[in-house]
Amino acid sequence: MSISWIAEKMPCGCGIRKFAPEETYDIEYCPKHKAAQEMYEALKSIRDYMVQYREAVNDNSHWPILEKMNQAVAKAEDIKEDKP
């Protein structure tokens, strides 16, 4: 049976677990990172809804929030903006 221990704890609470003697590693995610995929999918759904709503009622009052959502999704998808 392997012995496992946390090799390193990150500030968020995630940890890297090392298994001996195989020298293999596993990541123990904190609650926030465990939920990251679900939060990402929810954010994209809300963003898409807000875009449809804005187009349907011609309401740009939520544009600053929508722009932050777009930036967060782009960051998660590793999309780089071209800036001069």
Buried (B, 14 or more C-beta within 10 A) or exposed (E): EEEBEEEEEEEEEBBBBBBEEEEEEEEBBBEEBEEEEEEBEEBBEEBEEBBEEBEEEEEEEEEEEBEEBBEBBEEBEEEEEEEE
